[in-house]
Amino acid sequence: MRSAERQIDQLPRTVDPKLKQNLQDWIDRIQSRIGEDCQAEETATPEPTETATEAPTETATEAPTETATEAPTEAPTEAPTAPPAETATPETP
């Protein structure tokens, strides 16, 4: 709050005196409300409540069925790649 008041005091003389007074009035209003507005609110701690929990129900699981697996496929052979062509090294000037 003191910083804001100093800033108001440092405003140029050409600033309208009514504006300076309005700014000061707002600072005074804020200072008067700090005690009321900045208090921690008291909140009651909630009491734990018991809730009924249903017993889990069992569900039947189906037996796994056997599925025929396909015969493995042969991996494709890779085509040979051509070796890289040589390039000329540029000469530096």
N, C-alpha and C positions, 0 to 999 in steps of 0.2 A: 504494500500500500504506500509505503514511503517512497518507493521508486516511482510510482505513478504520480504522486504529489510533486516530486522533484521534476518530472517531465512536464507537468503543467506549469511549474514555475519557470522552466527553461524555454517555454514557448516565446516566440518573438513578440515584441510590443505591438506589432501590427495585427495580432490575433484579436478578434472581437472579445472584449471583456465579458460579454454575456456567455460566450462559448466557454471561456475559462471557468466562469462561475458554474456553468452547467456541468462541466467535467468534475469540478470539485464537489458539487452536490452529489454526483453519482458515487464518488469515492467515499464520501461521508455515509451515504446510504449502505454501501457494501460493508463498510467497517461496522456499522450498527447491526447488521444482520449476521456477521460472522459467528457470533456466539450462538445464535439460534440455528443457523443453517448447517454448521459444521459439527454438530454433536452427533455421535454415533447413535443410530436408532437401536432401541432395545427390542430384540426379537426373542420370543420364547423358543426354547429348544423343544422340538417336537418329541413327544413320548413315543417309544417304539410300540407298535401294535402287532399283535399276533395275527397271522393269516393262515388259514387252513391250506395245507398242501395235499393235493391228491396223490394217492399211491400210484406208482407207475403201473401201466397195464402192459402185459406181455403180448406181443404179436407173433404169430407163427412166421417163421422164415422158410421160404421155399428152398427145397434142395436144389443144388446147382445141377444143371443139365450138361451133359457132355456134348461138345460140338466137334465135328471133324475138322482137323486142321488141314489146310491145303499143303501140297508138296512145295518145298522151297523152290523159288525160281533162281535160275542161274544169274549171277551178277554180270552185267554187260562188260565186255572188254573195252578198255579205253583205247581210242585211236592214238597212235604215236603223234607227237607234236613236232613241228619243224624247229630246229634250233634258231635262235634269234640272229638276224642279219647284223653284220658289223657296221658300225657308223663311224664316220670320220670325226676325229676330235677337232673342234674349232681352234684355230690359232689365235693367240692373244696379240694384240698390236704392240 
